[in-house]
Amino acid sequence: MAFPASADPTPVTPTSAAARPGTDLDMRHGKLPLLHAPLRTPEDAPDWAAEHRHALRGLVTEHGALLVRGLGLRDADQAGAVFQHLTADLMTEREAFAPRSTRAPGVHSSTPWPANQLMCMHHELSYTHAPPGLLLLACLTPPRTGGATALADASAVLGTLPPRLVRRFEEEGWLLTRTYHDEIGASWEEAFGTGDTDAVEDYCRTHAIDFRWQPDGSLRTRQHRRAVVRHPVTGRRCWFNQIAFLNEWTMPPEVREYLVDLYGPDGLPFTTRFGNGDPIGEDVVQLINTVYERHTVREPWRAGDLMLVDNVRTAHDREPFEPPRDVVVAMAEPLPPSVCAPALEESAR
């Protein structure tokens, strides 16, 4: 398990050397590992992160995620300085399904999503050719209520899903289809970071994305990806995808009906299918989300919190909330394509 499974509700003393960055590690049953790092001033946070980088990264490898409390992070520049001390490999996002704003170099806003709706469990950018291996999040302004970034152990989820379903996804992979509309989600220019159609086509060919330009100028893509991968460090098999999150049945019913009426069933902004192209039924999506919930831990955000998430081993969501909420994020350490190689080869058109 990525998260403490002991029924003992009291804090435990970490046993590994990596778990001792000169402060207290709090591990409780059903809770996210929480490291208390009281500093004299928030200005000390970047230096503290640099000093304890290896210990913090060791804890993330050991547990799948870590929440650090007491750093007092107050703005995106300060959060970015901490992020850069924890990893030297911040990424530029490509293929976003909703546009983010850049808050500092390598630091982005959270994905725009209605505050009253749950953003279901997923692994960030798991449909891309080289997804981030590490996520870094900082809470600058906590929500009035709700809004936790909840986490789920991807290995435990894999072990709980029906073996027959896992076997099919493992053999076939999963298929993401997207149609980039200007009115909903990221436009193709925003998603690919360019308005040059030749550059978009080159990107698609390089990253195993099948594409077609539509008569109205919109772009339709599809890509096969693996649903189960081995962790690049531990070798642990993990359920790693966005099959449920990006499926049409995860949308509120009225939204799905509206989009189908507007664009047709083949023109939805995004949906997922089995690797052979068969539709994924609502029952499968509900089953996956139910299993995620069984393995979910959550801790309400507090102002200044830092969270590190192993993006392969740990899925995350965003719970409904009462605004305001300002959580910034950085994606880092792209996985080698060999880890998440396409399940099936696609020929770009």
C-alpha positions in Angstrom: 0.0 0.0 0.0 1.2 3.5 -0.7 -0.5 4.8 2.5 -0.4 3.6 6.1 -2.6 0.6 6.6 -2.1 0.2 10.3 -5.2 0.4 12.5 -3.1 2.3 15.1 -4.4 5.9 15.1 -1.3 7.3 16.8 1.8 8.7 14.9 4.5 6.3 14.2 8.2 6.8 14.2 9.7 6.4 10.7 12.4 3.7 10.5 14.2 4.7 7.3 17.0 7.2 7.2 15.2 9.0 4.3 12.2 9.6 6.6 14.2 11.9 9.0 14.6 15.4 7.6 15.0 16.9 11.1 11.2 17.1 11.8 8.2 14.9 12.6 6.5 12.5 10.2 2.9 11.8 11.1 1.5 8.5 9.7 -2.0 7.6 10.7 -4.4 4.9 9.4 -6.2 6.1 6.3 -4.3 9.3 6.1 -1.8 10.8 3.8 1.8 10.8 5.2 2.2 14.3 6.7 5.5 15.9 7.5 5.5 18.9 9.9 8.2 21.4 9.0 7.8 24.5 11.2 10.0 27.3 9.9 10.9 30.6 11.5 9.9 32.5 8.3 8.4 31.4 5.0 11.5 32.9 3.3 13.4 29.9 4.6 11.3 27.4 2.6 13.5 27.2 -0.5 16.6 26.6 1.5 14.8 24.0 3.7 13.6 22.2 0.5 17.1 22.2 -0.9 18.6 20.8 2.4 16.0 18.0 2.7 15.5 17.2 -1.0 16.8 13.7 -0.9 14.9 12.8 2.3 11.6 14.2 0.9 12.1 12.3 -2.4 12.8 9.2 -0.5 9.6 9.5 1.4 7.6 10.0 -1.9 9.3 6.8 -3.3 8.5 4.9 -0.2 4.9 6.1 0.3 3.7 7.3 -3.1 3.0 10.9 -1.9 3.8 13.3 0.9 2.2 16.4 2.4 4.5 18.9 3.9 2.9 21.4 6.4 4.5 24.5 7.9 6.4 26.0 5.0 4.1 28.9 4.7 4.1 29.1 0.9 2.3 32.4 0.0 2.8 33.0 -3.7 3.6 31.3 -7.0 7.2 32.6 -7.2 8.0 31.2 -3.7 6.3 27.9 -4.6 8.3 27.8 -7.8 11.5 28.3 -5.9 10.7 25.4 -3.7 9.7 23.2 -6.6 13.0 23.9 -8.4 15.0 22.9 -5.3 13.1 19.6 -5.3 13.6 18.7 -9.0 15.6 20.1 -11.9 13.2 18.9 -14.5 10.0 20.9 -14.6 7.9 20.3 -17.7 6.0 22.4 -20.2 2.5 20.9 -20.4 1.2 19.7 -23.8 -2.1 18.1 -24.7 -4.0 19.7 -21.8 -7.7 19.0 -21.9 -8.4 22.4 -20.3 -6.2 25.5 -20.5 -4.2 26.5 -17.5 -2.5 29.9 -16.7 1.2 30.1 -16.1 1.8 31.6 -12.7 5.6 31.5 -12.6 8.3 29.6 -14.6 7.1 26.0 -14.7 4.3 26.7 -12.3 0.7 26.6 -13.4 -2.8 27.1 -12.1 -4.9 24.1 -11.3 -7.0 22.8 -14.2 -10.1 24.9 -14.6 -13.1 22.7 -13.5 -16.4 23.7 -12.0 -16.1 24.2 -8.3 -19.3 22.3 -7.6 -18.2 19.2 -9.5 -15.8 16.4 -8.5 -12.7 16.0 -10.7 -12.4 12.2 -10.7 -9.3 10.2 -9.9 -6.7 10.1 -12.6 -3.0 10.2 -13.3 -1.9 13.5 -14.8 -1.3 13.4 -18.5 -1.2 9.6 -18.6 -2.4 9.7 -22.2 0.7 11.5 -23.4 3.8 9.9 -24.7 6.0 11.0 -21.8 3.8 11.7 -18.7 5.2 13.5 -15.6 6.6 11.1 -13.0 6.3 13.7 -10.3 3.6 16.3 -9.4 4.3 19.2 -7.0 1.4 21.2 -5.6 1.3 24.2 -3.3 -1.8 25.6 -1.6 -1.6 29.4 -1.6 -5.3 29.9 -0.6 -7.3 27.1 0.9 -11.0 26.7 0.0 -13.6 27.7 2.6 -14.9 24.1 2.5 -14.0 20.9 0.5 -11.5 21.1 -2.3 -9.1 18.5 -1.1 -6.7 16.9 -3.5 -7.5 13.3 -2.6 -5.1 10.4 -3.4 -5.5 6.8 -4.3 -2.9 3.9 -4.4 -2.7 2.8 -8.0 -1.3 -0.6 -7.1 -4.1 -1.3 -4.6 -6.6 -0.2 -7.2 -5.2 -2.6 -9.7 -5.4 -5.4 -7.2 -9.0 -4.7 -6.4 -10.4 -4.3 -10.0 -11.9 -7.5 -11.5 -9.1 -9.6 -13.0 -11.0 -10.1 -16.2 -11.4 -6.4 -16.8 -7.7 -5.7 -15.9 -6.6 -8.5 -18.3 -8.6 -6.9 -21.1 -7.2 -3.5 -20.5 -3.7 -4.9 -20.1 -3.9 -6.7 -23.4 -5.7 -4.0 -25.4 -4.7 -0.8 -23.7 -7.2 2.1 -23.9 -8.1 4.6 -26.5 -8.6 8.3 -26.0 -10.5 10.2 -28.6 -10.6 14.0 -28.7 -12.2 16.7 -30.8 -10.8 20.1 -30.1 -13.6 22.7 -30.1 -13.0 26.4 -29.5 -16.0 26.6 -27.2 -15.2 23.8 -24.8 -11.9 22.8 -23.2 -8.6 23.6 -24.6 -8.4 24.6 -28.3 -5.8 22.7 -30.4 -3.7 25.9 -30.4 -3.7 25.9 -26.5 -3.2 22.2 -26.2 -0.2 22.0 -28.5 1.2 25.4 -27.8 1.2 26.6 -31.4 -1.1 27.8 -34.1 1.0 26.1 -36.8 -0.9 23.2 -38.2 2.3 21.6 -39.6 3.9 21.7 -36.2 0.8 20.1 -34.7 1.0 17.3 -37.3 4.6 16.7 -36.6 4.0 16.5 -32.9 1.2 14.0 -33.5 3.3 11.8 -35.7 6.2 11.9 -33.2 3.9 11.1 -30.2 1.9 8.3 -31.8 -1.4 10.3 -32.1 -3.7 9.6 -35.0 -5.2 12.9 -36.3 -7.7 14.3 -38.8 -8.6 17.8 -39.6 -12.3 18.3 -39.8 -14.1 20.4 -42.5 -14.8 23.1 -39.9 -11.2 23.4 -39.0 -11.4 21.5 -35.8 -8.9 18.7 -35.0 -9.9 15.2 -34.1 -7.4 12.8 -32.5 -7.1 9.4 -31.0 -4.3 7.7 -29.2 -3.7 4.2 -27.8 -2.0 4.0 -24.4 -1.2 1.4 -21.8 -3.6 1.0 -18.9 -1.2 -0.8 -16.7 2.5 0.0 -16.3 5.4 -0.9 -14.1 6.8 1.7 -11.9 10.2 2.8 -13.3 11.9 2.6 -9.9 10.1 -0.1 -7.9 8.9 -2.3 -10.8 5.4 -2.3 -9.1 2.5 -2.9 -11.5 0.2 0.2 -11.3 -3.2 1.1 -12.8 -2.1 4.1 -14.8 -4.6 5.9 -17.0 -7.5 8.3 -17.3 -10.0 5.8 -18.5 -12.8 6.8 -16.1 -12.0 10.5 -15.8 -12.1 11.3 -19.5 -15.0 9.0 -20.3 -18.3 10.5 -21.4 -20.1 8.7 -18.6 -18.2 10.7 -16.0 -19.8 13.9 -17.2 -23.0 15.0 -15.5 -25.9 13.5 -17.5 -27.3 16.8 -18.7 -23.8 17.9 -19.9 -23.3 14.7 -21.8 -26.7 14.9 -23.4 -26.1 18.5 -24.5 -22.7 17.7 -26.0 -24.0 14.6 -27.8 -26.9 16.7 -29.3 -24.5 19.5 -30.2 -21.6 17.5 -31.7 -22.8 14.0 -32.1 -21.5 10.9 -30.4 -18.3 10.9 -32.4 -17.5 14.6 -31.9 -17.4 14.8 -28.1 -14.6 16.9 -26.7 -13.2 13.7 -25.2 -14.1 10.2 -24.3 -12.4 6.8 -23.8 -12.8 3.4 -25.3 -11.4 -0.1 -25.0 -8.2 -0.5 -27.0 -10.0 -2.3 -29.8 -12.5 0.6 -30.2 -15.4 -0.8 -28.3 -17.4 1.6 -26.2 -16.8 1.6 -22.4 -20.1 1.3 -20.6 -21.3 3.4 -17.8 -21.1 0.3 -15.5 -17.4 0.0 -16.1 -16.8 3.7 -15.4 -18.8 3.5 -12.2 -16.9 0.3 -11.1 -13.5 2.0 -11.6 -14.6 5.1 -9.7 -16.0 2.9 -6.9 -12.7 1.0 -6.5 -10.8 4.3 -6.5 -13.0 5.5 -3.6 -12.2 2.4 -1.6 -8.5 3.3 -1.7 -8.8 7.1 -1.3 -7.2 9.2 1.4 -7.8 12.9 1.8 -6.4 15.7 3.9 -7.9 19.2 3.8 -5.6 21.8 2.4 -4.2 24.5 4.7 -2.5 27.7 3.6 1.1 27.1 2.7 1.0 23.3 2.3 3.2 21.5 -0.1 2.3 18.2 -1.7 4.6 15.8 -3.7 2.9 13.0 -5.7 4.4 10.1 -7.5 2.2 10.3 -10.6 2.6 6.6 -11.5 2.0 5.1 -8.1 -0.7 7.5 -7.0 -3.8 8.8 -8.6 -5.4 12.1 -7.5 -8.7 14.0 -7.8 -10.1 17.3 -6.8 -13.1 17.4 -4.6 -15.9 20.0 -4.9 -15.3 23.2 -2.9 -16.5 26.6 -1.9 -14.3 29.3 -3.4 -11.8 30.7 -3.2 -9.2 28.1 -3.8 -5.7 28.7 -5.2 -3.5 25.6 -5.6 -0.6 25.8 -8.0 1.0 22.8 -9.7 4.2 21.9 -11.5 4.8 18.7 -13.5 8.2 17.2 -13.6 10.5 14.4 -14.5 8.8 13.0 -17.7 8.8 9.3 -17.9 10.8 7.6 -20.7 8.5 6.6 -23.5 9.5 2.9 -22.9 7.5 3.0 -19.7 4.3 4.2 -21.3 4.8 3.1 -24.9 1.6 3.1 -26.9 -0.5 -0.1 -26.5 -1.0 -0.2 -30.2 0.8 1.5 -33.0 -1.2 4.2 -34.7 -0.5 5.5 -38.2 -1.1 9.3 -38.4 -3.3 10.5 -41.1 
